[in-house]
Amino acid sequence: MRSRKGFTSIELLVSFVIVSAITISLFSVVLNYRNKQQITSYETTIDAYINEMTKLVQDDLIKKHVFIVEKRENNTIFFGFTQAGTGSASAIFQVSKDTNSLRYGPTDATVTYPVPNIPDLKIESFHFEQDDYFFSIEVVFSHPNFNANKKLRIVSPYGY
């Protein structure tokens, strides 16, 4: 009796199709994982930017004792400070949707803080509210792949 060794061309073709299907499905899984990892990296970057900006502004507002807060044109907030032993000072906080940046610092020496260079990340909105004792600033950042918008929020007392 004659023994059969090897594969027929049909068996080889079926094996090739099965291996190809498995490879394609694994490729899409790896690609999805890579996209999720990139989005997580973007979220981490914008979270770090928000934390740094909040700390920078909040530290000044608390340490320098803000006593005047005024909303001005072009999404600009003016702060007047009283500093023990040094008199008064002022600063501005400005949101620019056109340049996708925030500006903050002493009135005569503001610094521009560009939003991290992430494709499709933009400043969605800017809100300012004020009552007799407190004010709040909210800057909303959006990206089509974020689950929720990221928000920079600063709340501070003034006039104390």
N, CA, C and O of each residue as an XYZ file, in Angstrom:
640
protein
N       0.817     -1.178      0.000
C       0.000      0.000      0.000
C       0.865      1.247      0.000
O       1.929      1.288      0.617
N       0.419      2.191     -0.656
C       1.175      3.421     -0.829
C       0.786      4.414      0.260
O      -0.402      4.656      0.475
N       1.784      5.002      0.962
C       1.469      5.986      2.009
C       1.490      7.392      1.414
O       2.276      7.719      0.525
N       0.590      8.194      1.952
C       0.488      9.578      1.484
C       1.217     10.489      2.454
O       0.873     10.523      3.636
N       2.193     11.212      1.997
C       2.906     12.161      2.829
C       2.749     13.537      2.200
O       2.756     13.693      0.979
N       2.607     14.543      3.084
C       2.484     15.906      2.587
C       1.038     16.359      2.544
O       0.125     15.619      2.913
N       0.848     17.571      2.091
C      -0.471     18.196      2.023
C      -0.895     18.340      0.574
O      -0.065     18.482     -0.324
N      -2.180     18.301      0.367
C      -2.691     18.602     -0.971
C      -2.750     20.113     -1.105
O      -2.644     20.836     -0.114
N      -2.913     20.571     -2.285
C      -2.962     22.027     -2.502
C      -4.177     22.643     -1.813
O      -4.090     23.783     -1.356
N      -5.283     21.952     -1.722
C      -6.477     22.456     -1.021
C      -6.182     22.605      0.463
O      -6.544     23.616      1.065
N      -5.539     21.629      1.055
C      -5.203     21.701      2.481
C      -4.250     22.871      2.751
O      -4.403     23.592      3.737
N      -3.279     23.047      1.877
C      -2.360     24.188      2.022
C      -3.100     25.510      1.901
O      -2.842     26.432      2.674
N      -4.005     25.618      0.956
C      -4.770     26.844      0.758
C      -5.645     27.146      1.975
O      -5.699     28.290      2.428
N      -6.330     26.133      2.505
C      -7.176     26.321      3.699
C      -6.312     26.746      4.882
O      -6.694     27.648      5.627
N      -5.167     26.118      5.064
C      -4.258     26.483      6.160
C      -3.804     27.936      6.014
O      -3.750     28.670      7.001
N      -3.479     28.351      4.798
C      -3.040     29.717      4.545
C      -4.163     30.709      4.868
O      -3.908     31.748      5.477
N      -5.384     30.405      4.473
C      -6.519     31.279      4.750
C      -6.746     31.418      6.256
O      -6.995     32.521      6.742
N      -6.662     30.323      6.989
C      -6.855     30.362      8.448
C      -5.769     31.213      9.108
O      -6.074     32.058      9.950
N      -4.520     31.001      8.738
C      -3.412     31.784      9.308
C      -3.569     33.267      8.951
O      -3.312     34.135      9.786
N      -3.982     33.556      7.734
C      -4.187     34.952      7.319
C      -5.290     35.623      8.135
O      -5.139     36.770      8.555
N      -6.387     34.922      8.358
C      -7.495     35.479      9.142
C      -7.056     35.764     10.581
O      -7.403     36.805     11.139
N      -6.315     34.866     11.168
C      -5.815     35.076     12.532
C      -4.871     36.275     12.572
O      -4.949     37.093     13.488
N      -3.990     36.385     11.597
C      -3.041     37.497     11.538
C      -3.761     38.838     11.402
O      -3.408     39.802     12.081
N      -4.752     38.903     10.544
C      -5.500     40.148     10.343
C      -6.248     40.544     11.610
O      -6.265     41.720     11.974
N      -6.863     39.581     12.284
C      -7.595     39.913     13.511
C      -6.636     40.378     14.611
O      -6.968     41.290     15.368
N      -5.468     39.771     14.707
C      -4.483     40.208     15.696
C      -3.941     41.594     15.362
O      -3.678     42.388     16.265
N      -3.775     41.890     14.092
C      -3.288     43.209     13.682
C      -4.262     44.293     14.126
O      -3.836     45.335     14.626
N      -5.557     44.068     13.953
C      -6.535     45.082     14.369
C      -6.554     45.245     15.890
O      -6.755     46.354     16.386
N      -6.351     44.167     16.628
C      -6.285     44.246     18.094
C      -5.078     45.086     18.515
O      -5.192     45.951     19.383
N      -3.937     44.831     17.905
C      -2.724     45.589     18.229
C      -2.900     47.059     17.846
O      -2.486     47.943     18.596
N      -3.498     47.325     16.711
C      -3.719     48.703     16.274
C      -4.667     49.435     17.219
O      -4.420     50.596     17.545
N      -5.741     48.791     17.667
C      -6.660     49.398     18.632
C      -5.953     49.689     19.954
O      -6.161     50.744     20.554
N      -5.126     48.765     20.401
C      -4.376     48.969     21.640
C      -3.452     50.170     21.507
O      -3.341     50.979     22.429
N      -2.798     50.285     20.372
C      -1.885     51.411     20.129
C      -2.649     52.729     20.139
O      -2.172     53.704     20.720
N      -3.822     52.784     19.512
C      -4.622     54.012     19.512
C      -5.060     54.385     20.923
O      -5.009     55.558     21.294
N      -5.489     53.401     21.715
C      -5.897     53.671     23.097
C      -4.718     54.183     23.914
O      -4.871     55.074     24.750
N      -3.559     53.621     23.671
C      -2.355     54.047     24.383
C      -2.008     55.495     24.015
O      -1.595     56.267     24.881
N      -2.170     55.865     22.757
C      -1.879     57.225     22.322
C      -2.872     58.211     22.942
O      -2.475     59.296     23.369
N      -4.143     57.853     22.995
C      -5.155     58.716     23.599
C      -4.874     58.892     25.090
O      -5.015     59.994     25.619
N      -4.484     57.830     25.760
C      -4.122     57.919     27.176
C      -2.933     58.858     27.370
O      -2.891     59.629     28.328
N      -1.984     58.788     26.469
C      -0.824     59.686     26.524
C      -1.264     61.141     26.345
O      -0.779     62.025     27.051
N      -2.179     61.393     25.407
C      -2.709     62.746     25.206
C      -3.415     63.247     26.466
O      -3.222     64.390     26.882
N      -4.232     62.383     27.067
C      -4.959     62.787     28.276
C      -3.999     63.096     29.422
O      -4.216     64.044     30.177
N      -2.955     62.310     29.549
C      -1.957     62.553     30.591
C      -1.250     63.881     30.363
O      -0.996     64.624     31.311
N      -0.936     64.180     29.113
C      -0.261     65.434     28.776
C      -1.136     66.638     29.096
O      -0.653     67.599     29.695
N      -2.409     66.612     28.715
C      -3.281     67.760     28.987
C      -3.574     67.863     30.477
O      -3.705     68.971     30.996
N      -3.678     66.737     31.178
C      -3.868     66.779     32.634
C      -2.675     67.451     33.320
O      -2.856     68.249     34.239
N      -1.471     67.132     32.881
C      -0.269     67.758     33.455
C      -0.262     69.260     33.178
O       0.087     70.052     34.054
N      -0.646     69.651     31.961
C      -0.717     71.082     31.602
C      -1.734     71.801     32.488
O      -1.454     72.882     33.005
N      -2.899     71.208     32.660
C      -3.944     71.810     33.495
C      -3.459     71.942     34.936
O      -3.656     72.983     35.562
N      -2.833     70.907     35.462
C      -2.326     70.957     36.833
C      -1.267     72.042     37.012
O      -1.281     72.760     38.012
N      -0.357     72.166     36.060
C       0.688     73.192     36.145
C       0.101     74.599     36.096
O       0.487     75.469     36.876
N      -0.837     74.814     35.171
C      -1.450     76.146     35.059
C      -2.262     76.482     36.309
O      -2.215     77.613     36.793
N      -2.996     75.520     36.825
C      -3.798     75.752     38.029
C      -2.892     76.108     39.201
O      -3.172     77.054     39.936
N      -1.819     75.365     39.378
C      -0.893     75.634     40.478
C      -0.273     77.012     40.331
O      -0.193     77.755     41.309
N       0.165     77.368     39.141
C       0.798     78.654     38.901
C      -0.130     79.812     39.279
O       0.257     80.717     40.018
N      -1.345     79.769     38.766
C      -2.287     80.858     39.006
C      -2.773     80.829     40.454
O      -2.809     81.867     41.115
N      -3.140     79.674     40.940
C      -3.685     79.555     42.304
C      -2.658     80.012     43.346
O      -3.016     80.684     44.313
N      -1.401     79.655     43.156
C      -0.365     80.093     44.094
C      -0.294     81.616     44.172
O      -0.228     82.182     45.263
N      -0.306     82.275     43.024
C      -0.270     83.744     43.015
C      -1.500     84.333     43.697
O      -1.389     85.270     44.488
N      -2.660     83.787     43.391
C      -3.893     84.338     43.946
C      -3.911     84.240     45.469
O      -4.396     85.148     46.144
N      -3.393     83.160     46.002
C      -3.409     82.965     47.452
C      -2.266     83.724     48.127
O      -2.485     84.424     49.115
N      -1.067     83.589     47.603
C       0.101     84.207     48.241
C       0.099     85.728     48.137
O       0.574     86.415     49.041
N      -0.431     86.253     47.043
C      -0.390     87.705     46.835
C      -1.674     88.409     47.253
O      -1.778     89.627     47.108
N      -2.651     87.672     47.768
C      -3.904     88.245     48.290
C      -4.622     89.109     47.238
O      -4.556     90.337     47.276
N      -5.284     88.463     46.334
C      -6.019     89.170     45.293
C      -7.167     89.958     45.934
O      -7.940     89.412     46.721
N      -7.269     91.247     45.587
C      -8.347     92.060     46.145
C      -9.263     92.638     45.080
O     -10.372     93.075     45.388
N      -8.816     92.645     43.833
C      -9.658     93.115     42.731
C      -9.649     92.054     41.643
O      -8.596     91.521     41.293
N     -10.832     91.750     41.108
C     -10.959     90.839     39.975
C     -11.914     91.492     38.997
O     -13.037     91.843     39.360
N     -11.468     91.659     37.746
C     -12.316     92.282     36.724
C     -12.221     91.482     35.439
O     -11.132     91.097     35.013
N     -13.375     91.234     34.822
C     -13.360     90.628     33.490
C     -13.251     91.760     32.487
O     -14.008     92.729     32.539
N     -12.313     91.629     31.585
C     -12.097     92.632     30.546
C     -12.357     91.996     29.186
O     -12.705     90.818     29.097
N     -12.188     92.771     28.146
C     -12.460     92.249     26.803
C     -11.434     91.194     26.395
O     -10.393     91.036     27.034
N     -11.746     90.491     25.340
C     -10.875     89.451     24.768
C     -10.560     88.323     25.749
O      -9.417     87.874     25.829
N     -11.562     87.867     26.490
C     -11.378     86.756     27.429
C     -10.216     86.993     28.396
O      -9.408     86.099     28.645
N     -10.150     88.196     28.925
C      -9.073     88.575     29.836
C      -9.633     88.856     31.223
O     -10.655     89.525     31.376
N      -8.942     88.332     32.228
C      -9.276     88.601     33.620
C      -8.126     89.396     34.218
O      -6.964     89.015     34.081
N      -8.452     90.507     34.886
C      -7.456     91.352     35.548
C      -7.496     91.070     37.045
O      -8.573     91.012     37.638
N      -6.328     90.896     37.654
C      -6.214     90.691     39.093
C      -5.414     91.834     39.702
O      -4.363     92.206     39.180
N      -5.903     92.392     40.799
C      -5.136     93.349     41.582
C      -4.757     92.684     42.891
O      -5.601     92.078     43.551
N      -3.482     92.795     43.275
C      -2.976     92.131     44.480
C      -2.497     93.152     45.504
O      -2.087     94.259     45.157
N      -2.559     92.759     46.767
C      -1.870     93.496     47.825
C      -0.836     92.546     48.400
O      -1.149     91.409     48.752
N       0.375     93.012     48.489
C       1.441     92.182     49.031
C       2.017     92.868     50.257
O       2.379     94.043     50.211
N       2.098     92.136     51.340
C       2.624     92.704     52.582
C       4.040     93.225     52.357
O       4.919     92.489     51.908
N       4.248     94.493     52.671
C       5.575     95.089     52.578
C       5.989     95.548     51.194
O       6.952     96.304     51.071
N       5.288     95.113     50.135
C       5.717     95.500     48.788
C       4.679     96.342     48.059
O       4.907     96.746     46.919
N       3.556     96.609     48.689
C       2.539     97.429     48.039
C       1.597     96.602     47.205
O       1.152     95.532     47.621
N       1.292     97.108     46.010
C       0.326     96.408     45.164
C       0.978     95.946     43.863
O       2.036     96.429     43.462
N       0.312     95.004     43.229
C       0.776     94.476     41.946
C      -0.460     94.052     41.165
O      -1.562     94.019     41.712
N      -0.283     93.732     39.911
C      -1.415     93.268     39.103
C      -0.944     92.190     38.134
O       0.241     92.070     37.823
N      -1.915     91.416     37.674
C      -1.624     90.344     36.721
C      -2.847     90.155     35.839
O      -3.943     90.611     36.164
N      -2.641     89.474     34.719
C      -3.769     89.123     33.854
C      -3.736     87.637     33.540
O      -2.687     86.993     33.534
N      -4.924     87.124     33.280
C      -5.111     85.749     32.818
C      -5.932     85.886     31.548
O      -7.034     86.433     31.578
N      -5.410     85.396     30.437
C      -6.097     85.564     29.160
C      -6.180     84.237     28.423
O      -5.217     83.472     28.376
N      -7.352     83.976     27.847
C      -7.589     82.765     27.080
C      -7.711     83.157     25.609
O      -8.502     84.032     25.257
N      -6.929     82.508     24.760
C      -6.984     82.787     23.330
C      -7.329     81.510     22.574
O      -6.506     80.601     22.458
N      -8.556     81.454     22.062
C      -8.952     80.302     21.254
C      -8.244     80.325     19.896
O      -7.961     79.277     19.316
N      -7.960     81.541     19.395
C      -7.312     81.668     18.082
C      -5.922     81.039     18.067
O      -5.571     80.314     17.136
N      -5.140     81.319     19.099
C      -3.778     80.782     19.152
C      -3.693     79.517     20.000
O      -2.615     78.943     20.154
N      -4.835     79.077     20.555
C      -4.899     77.877     21.390
C      -3.881     77.976     22.523
O      -3.051     77.088     22.714
N      -3.965     79.085     23.276
C      -2.999     79.303     24.341
C      -3.623     80.076     25.499
O      -4.686     80.683     25.368
N      -2.933     80.033     26.629
C      -3.288     80.814     27.799
C      -2.133     81.773     28.062
O      -0.970     81.446     27.825
N      -2.469     82.951     28.552
C      -1.444     83.919     28.943
C      -1.674     84.244     30.401
O      -2.808     84.409     30.850
N      -0.574     84.331     31.131
C      -0.705     84.692     32.527
C       0.590     85.341     32.992
O       1.679     85.014     32.519
N       0.445     86.261     33.924
C       1.617     86.862     34.540
C       1.361     88.299     34.904
O       0.259     88.816     34.721
N       2.398     88.947     35.425
C       2.267     90.366     35.746
C       1.825     91.146     34.510
O       2.169     90.791     33.382
N       1.070     92.198     34.736
C       0.497     92.961     33.619
C       1.556     93.387     32.599
O       1.292     93.391     31.396
N       2.738     93.741     33.069
C       3.779     94.222     32.151
C       4.700     93.113     31.634
O       5.622     93.393     30.867
N       4.469     91.875     32.036
C       5.362     90.782     31.612
C       4.619     89.446     31.550
O       5.047     88.465     32.158
N       3.512     89.413     30.815
C       2.771     88.147     30.734
C       3.538     87.124     29.905
O       4.338     87.468     29.035
N       3.272     85.877     30.198
C       3.919     84.769     29.500
C       2.831     83.965     28.800
O       1.776     83.705     29.379
N       3.085     83.576     27.562
C       2.145     82.743     26.818
C       2.459     81.277     27.100
O       3.602     80.833     26.992
N       1.417     80.543     27.463
C       1.531     79.107     27.726
C       0.707     78.366     26.669
O      -0.493     78.160     26.851
N       1.354     77.962     25.556
C       0.591     77.275     24.508
C       0.040     75.943     25.005
O       0.677     75.242     25.792
N      -1.143     75.616     24.533
C      -1.743     74.317     24.842
C      -0.840     73.255     24.225
O      -0.291     73.474     23.145
N      -0.671     72.105     24.887
C       0.199     71.057     24.320
C      -0.153     70.749     22.858
O      -1.316     70.772     22.454
N       0.877     70.465     22.101
C       0.718     70.213     20.668
C       0.167     68.812     20.434
O       0.898     67.873     20.119
N      -1.149     68.705     20.599
C      -1.858     67.439     20.394
C      -2.829     67.657     19.245
O      -3.639     68.582     19.298
N      -2.768     66.825     18.201
C      -3.681     67.022     17.070
C      -5.145     67.061     17.525
O      -5.575     66.232     18.327
N      -5.894     68.018     17.011
C      -7.333     68.186     17.258
C      -7.685     68.655     18.665
O      -8.869     68.737     18.993
N      -6.701     68.966     19.506
C      -6.993     69.508     20.838
C      -7.231     71.001     20.708
O      -6.443     71.714     20.087
N      -8.332     71.474     21.303
C      -8.632     72.899     21.214
C      -9.287     73.392     22.494
O      -9.820     72.614     23.286
N      -9.231     74.698     22.671
C      -9.946     75.332     23.770
C     -11.388     75.479     23.318
O     -11.691     76.210     22.376
N     -12.266     74.773     24.006
C     -13.678     74.752     23.630
C     -14.417     75.980     24.139
O     -15.174     76.606     23.397
N     -14.196     76.328     25.422
C     -14.932     77.462     25.991
C     -14.185     78.036     27.186
O     -13.257     77.433     27.726
N     -14.629     79.224     27.574
C     -14.063     79.945     28.707
C     -15.218     80.551     29.488
O     -16.077     81.220     28.915
N     -15.239     80.320     30.791
C     -16.310     80.858     31.647
C     -15.685     81.589     32.829
O     -14.673     81.157     33.382
N     -16.300     82.693     33.201
C     -15.882     83.449     34.380
C     -17.125     83.817     35.166
O     -18.085     84.349     34.607
N     -17.110     83.537     36.450
C     -18.217     83.914     37.332
C     -17.639     84.589     38.559
O     -16.530     84.286     38.997
N     -18.428     85.522     39.110
C     -17.951     86.284     40.249
C     -19.131     86.659     41.134
O     -20.202     87.021     40.647
N     -18.917     86.567     42.447
C     -19.904     87.106     43.376
C     -19.161     88.045     44.328
O     -18.065     88.504     44.004
N     -19.728     88.334     45.481
C     -19.120     89.312     46.384
C     -17.824     88.831     47.023
O     -17.002     89.655     47.423
N     -17.619     87.527     47.129
C     -16.462     87.012     47.854
C     -15.586     86.038     47.081
O     -14.411     85.867     47.406
N     -16.140     85.405     46.072
C     -15.407     84.397     45.317
C     -15.540     84.651     43.818
O     -16.471     85.309     43.354
N     -14.579     84.107     43.082
C     -14.700     84.082     41.624
C     -14.232     82.725     41.138
O     -13.493     82.023     41.828
N     -14.667     82.365     39.947
C     -14.222     81.108     39.348
C     -13.933     81.313     37.868
O     -14.613     82.063     37.168
N     -12.918     80.629     37.437
C     -12.510     80.625     36.028
C     -12.552     79.173     35.582
O     -12.076     78.286     36.291
N     -13.115     78.933     34.419
C     -13.135     77.577     33.862
C     -12.775     77.648     32.383
O     -13.400     78.374     31.611
N     -11.761     76.885     32.005
C     -11.350     76.758     30.609
C     -11.567     75.298     30.235
O     -11.046     74.398     30.895
N     -12.337     75.066     29.176
C     -12.674     73.707     28.759
C     -11.880     73.352     27.502
O     -11.905     74.073     26.505
N     -11.177     72.221     27.578
C     -10.406     71.710     26.449
C     -11.135     70.499     25.881
O     -11.643     69.666     26.633
N     -11.187     70.401     24.558
C     -11.871     69.260     23.955
C     -10.978     68.571     22.916
O     -10.106     69.176     22.293
N     -11.242     67.301     22.773
C     -10.558     66.462     21.783
C     -11.571     65.392     21.375
O     -12.258     64.847     22.239
N     -11.680     65.081     20.096
C     -12.709     64.128     19.664
C     -12.569     62.731     20.276
O     -13.554     61.995     20.336
N     -11.385     62.350     20.726
C     -11.197     61.000     21.267
C     -11.232     60.923     22.787
O     -11.127     59.832     23.349
N     -11.378     62.065     23.465
C     -11.473     62.036     24.919
C     -12.873     61.609     25.313
O     -13.847     61.976     24.655
N     -12.981     60.829     26.389
C     -14.294     60.422     26.881
C     -15.086     61.617     27.381
O     -16.305     61.677     27.225
N     -14.385     62.568     27.984
C     -15.028     63.781     28.495
C     -14.066     64.948     28.291
O     -12.853     64.759     28.204
N     -14.621     66.152     28.217
C     -13.771     67.328     28.088
C     -12.917     67.490     29.341
O     -13.325     67.108     30.438
N     -11.742     68.054     29.166
C     -10.844     68.356     30.279
C     -11.065     69.807     30.686
O     -11.223     70.678     29.830
N     -11.077     70.069     31.993
C     -11.390     71.413     32.478
C     -10.317     71.919     33.427
O      -9.896     71.229     34.355
N      -9.894     73.132     33.166
C      -9.032     73.851     34.097
C      -9.965     74.724     34.918
O     -10.665     75.575     34.370
N      -9.979     74.517     36.239
C     -10.879     75.289     37.112
C     -10.058     75.974     38.192
O      -9.228     75.358     38.860
N     -10.312     77.249     38.340
C      -9.671     78.008     39.401
C     -10.776     78.711     40.169
O     -11.560     79.466     39.593
N     -10.838     78.462     41.466
C     -11.818     79.117     42.339
C     -11.021     79.752     43.468
O     -10.168     79.113     44.083
N     -11.314     81.012     43.726
C     -10.537     81.699     44.764
C     -11.364     82.781     45.430
O     -12.222     83.396     44.797
N     -11.105     83.015     46.712
C     -11.724     84.179     47.352
C     -10.956     85.433     46.925
O      -9.817     85.350     46.465
N     -11.588     86.575     47.082
C     -10.883     87.825     46.817
C     -11.395     88.898     47.779
O     -12.456     88.762     48.389
N     -10.613     89.957     47.893
C     -11.004     91.074     48.736
C     -10.883     90.797     50.220
O     -11.586     91.411     51.022
N     -10.012     89.889     50.597
C      -9.872     89.565     52.009
C      -8.632     90.181     52.591
O      -8.355     90.010     53.778
